[in-house]
Amino acid sequence: MDVQIYTPYITLGQLLKMADIVSSGGEVKGFLEDEQVLVNGQPEQRRGRKLYPGDQITILGKQYEIRAK
């Protein structure tokens, strides 16, 4: 699934909210502690991780790719 962004980057926490995986920023930390998230094939637990166009993120078995608009 492509995620269109209008800024140079978004954070992992913002992606989780955009994809309706969490409903608020307060849920992000707990989600990342409980679930494995991969950014470009590497495990990631930092909610502030910057995601740039071309990055591939795997969350709950779904693949997301950041695209510049």
C-alpha beads as a LAMMPS data file, in Angstrom:
LAMMPS data file: protein, C-alpha beads

69 atoms
68 bonds

1 atom types
1 bond types

-500.0 500.0 xlo xhi
-500.0 500.0 ylo yhi
-500.0 500.0 zlo zhi

Masses

1 110.0

Atoms # bond

1 1 1 0.000 0.000 0.000
2 1 1 1.423 3.384 -0.966
3 1 1 1.363 6.217 1.552
4 1 1 1.508 9.651 -0.098
5 1 1 3.278 12.398 1.847
6 1 1 3.493 16.102 1.111
7 1 1 6.454 16.820 3.403
8 1 1 10.068 15.628 3.136
9 1 1 9.372 12.878 5.712
10 1 1 6.874 11.583 8.272
11 1 1 7.521 9.771 11.522
12 1 1 6.684 6.158 12.210
13 1 1 4.109 7.314 14.749
14 1 1 2.413 9.474 12.120
15 1 1 2.301 6.515 9.713
16 1 1 0.658 4.315 12.337
17 1 1 -2.038 6.956 12.824
18 1 1 -2.492 7.557 9.069
19 1 1 -2.939 3.826 8.473
20 1 1 -5.544 3.649 11.283
21 1 1 -3.442 1.115 13.180
22 1 1 -3.565 3.269 16.320
23 1 1 -6.096 5.957 17.079
24 1 1 -3.859 8.321 19.049
25 1 1 -0.226 9.180 19.535
26 1 1 -0.399 7.831 23.079
27 1 1 -0.998 4.314 21.749
28 1 1 2.071 4.295 19.498
29 1 1 4.660 3.447 22.153
30 1 1 2.698 0.462 23.460
31 1 1 2.012 -0.783 19.946
32 1 1 5.703 -0.665 19.039
33 1 1 6.606 -2.551 22.233
34 1 1 4.064 -5.303 21.514
35 1 1 4.271 -5.683 17.730
36 1 1 7.178 -6.079 15.347
37 1 1 7.543 -3.271 12.830
38 1 1 10.146 -3.465 10.066
39 1 1 11.549 -0.435 8.268
40 1 1 13.463 -1.461 5.152
41 1 1 13.691 -4.980 6.595
42 1 1 15.114 -3.890 9.977
43 1 1 13.187 -4.005 13.284
44 1 1 12.220 -0.538 14.517
45 1 1 10.741 0.577 17.843
46 1 1 11.306 4.341 17.732
47 1 1 8.053 6.195 17.130
48 1 1 10.033 9.237 15.977
49 1 1 11.887 7.310 13.258
50 1 1 11.812 9.466 10.124
51 1 1 10.376 7.775 7.052
52 1 1 11.368 9.108 3.641
53 1 1 10.040 8.443 0.133
54 1 1 11.126 4.968 -0.940
55 1 1 11.129 3.516 2.590
56 1 1 9.265 0.222 2.950
57 1 1 7.529 -0.544 6.215
58 1 1 5.965 -3.848 7.296
59 1 1 3.308 -3.656 10.009
60 1 1 1.116 -6.601 11.044
61 1 1 2.015 -8.403 7.819
62 1 1 1.050 -5.478 5.585
63 1 1 3.567 -3.687 3.396
64 1 1 3.559 0.138 3.154
65 1 1 5.754 2.283 0.923
66 1 1 6.312 5.993 1.393
67 1 1 5.780 8.030 -1.774
68 1 1 6.316 11.743 -2.363
69 1 1 3.365 13.656 -3.737

Bonds

1 1 1 2
2 1 2 3
3 1 3 4
4 1 4 5
5 1 5 6
6 1 6 7
7 1 7 8
8 1 8 9
9 1 9 10
10 1 10 11
11 1 11 12
12 1 12 13
13 1 13 14
14 1 14 15
15 1 15 16
16 1 16 17
17 1 17 18
18 1 18 19
19 1 19 20
20 1 20 21
21 1 21 22
22 1 22 23
23 1 23 24
24 1 24 25
25 1 25 26
26 1 26 27
27 1 27 28
28 1 28 29
29 1 29 30
30 1 30 31
31 1 31 32
32 1 32 33
33 1 33 34
34 1 34 35
35 1 35 36
36 1 36 37
37 1 37 38
38 1 38 39
39 1 39 40
40 1 40 41
41 1 41 42
42 1 42 43
43 1 43 44
44 1 44 45
45 1 45 46
46 1 46 47
47 1 47 48
48 1 48 49
49 1 49 50
50 1 50 51
51 1 51 52
52 1 52 53
53 1 53 54
54 1 54 55
55 1 55 56
56 1 56 57
57 1 57 58
58 1 58 59
59 1 59 60
60 1 60 61
61 1 61 62
62 1 62 63
63 1 63 64
64 1 64 65
65 1 65 66
66 1 66 67
67 1 67 68
68 1 68 69
